[in-house]
Amino acid sequence: MPRLSTALLRHAYTIDPLLPLLLRPCRNLLAAQNELRWLREYVDMVARSRRMGHRKADRKSLLRQLARERASGKPLQYILGTEYFGDLEIRCRPGVLIPRQETAASITYLVRLIRNAQSLPPELRVLDLCTGTGCIPLLFHHEFCSARKDVALRVLGVDISEKATELAEDNLRQVQRRGDCLDQGEMGFMLADVLIDPFGDQTLKPPSVKAAFNFNRKPVFWDVLTSNPPYISPSAYWKTTTRSVRGFEPKLALVPPPAPGNCGIEQGDLFYPRILHIARDVEAKIVLLEVADMNQALRVAKMARELNIFDGVEIWRDQPDQIDDSSSAELQGFPVIGQGNGRSVLCWRGIGATWLGKGASRNNLNLIDDHRLFRSYWRSPFG
Ligand SMILES: C[S@@+](CC[C@H](N)C(=O)[O-])C[C@H]1O[C@@H](n2cnc3c(N)ncnc32)[C@H](O)[C@@H]1O
């Protein structure tokens, strides 16, 4: 990283003595000025809520303290306590990953495809694995319910981290307070370990997803499965993430645990086979999995194809909605949609093809009937 020139630091100081501190993480003057403005607004808000009144010295010292924290690399979102995710302002706290814009772009695009479908069931069930702040379920609900009032959404977010599920519950309450239409259906969060073998020891804490469904009396069949799991390999963690990410965001959210020996799976890919098996067991009709890049997208797309249950698998780039003639492509037999880096893998089967506007699939009619006839809340598909 190039050093900041003395001339730039001096110039920044003449504008505001706190700007040189913010130049360290921001690297350019405009970004540093923006951050200083946001920090000031935040201090004003805190002052109002703590009734610090007009004591200028208190405000000044709080602002200096926050600028120092920022200079140490602490993400702005942890200092301000929120980040925008689509139209939603999501609360952020150290210990839980900050939501990223690319994730919001994929989820928004997915919901916009699904909410146009004519043939949705009266209750659509959405399961989000590795939910973190709960940003994906909340945005899914917000985008869907702003356009469709005739379908109830039942949404469940799952995470291994208690800090994450508590923050997700907090975010849910916050969105409810702001008056988003969360009375349309049901939303909740649950502790479970996605990687635990569902046929293994059922007394482990956190339990497997299957055991957690049983304890919490949750449905076992879900229509849409989304997940942004930990997907960074240990070497990419050191090479591609910033110091700020490594120093302040939880490694649990970024790097999967080591893969068991001889399983033939790269450590960064560890979650995908497990999540695809859960998708099969819960009979998900649509699955959207976030990935790190195009190479991982291709590996995950192949895993999905090899599972032999999906009617279609495609890869989305960072902006899947940016579609023109030059952006529609195919890689190793998979359609690639949008602009930017490889970002997610979309799989569908049965009626899911119709919900995505992809036309009728070979099994559609049978699956609609199967789905309705055998959808039982308490019957486990795992056993
Ligand atoms: C990349 S973050 C994604 C968070 C959120 N979905 C988002 O998009 O911002 C991955 C999440 O997976 C959770 N996680 C890690 N290991 C897990 C496991 N074995 N089972 C369930 N969740 C896990 C982490 O706590 C973290 O919240």
The ligand as an ORCA input file, in Angstrom:
! r2SCAN-3c Opt
* xyz 0 1
  C     -20.069    -15.150      5.509
  S     -20.979    -14.986      7.018
  C     -22.555    -14.553      6.321
  C     -23.440    -13.772      7.224
  C     -24.692    -13.214      6.540
  N     -25.473    -14.252      5.915
  C     -24.308    -12.174      5.520
  O     -24.514    -12.405      4.313
  O     -23.804    -11.110      5.920
  C     -21.128    -16.677      7.500
  C     -21.932    -16.971      8.768
  O     -21.859    -18.394      8.989
  C     -21.856    -18.654     10.373
  N     -21.302    -20.005     10.567
  C     -19.998    -20.392     10.619
  N     -19.906    -21.713     10.805
  C     -21.175    -22.191     10.858
  C     -21.734    -23.496     11.024
  N     -20.961    -24.583     11.151
  N     -23.081    -23.613     11.042
  C     -23.888    -22.521     10.921
  N     -23.416    -21.278     10.755
  C     -22.076    -21.104     10.713
  C     -21.027    -17.538     10.954
  O     -21.309    -17.354     12.328
  C     -21.440    -16.343     10.066
  O     -22.474    -15.620     10.669
*
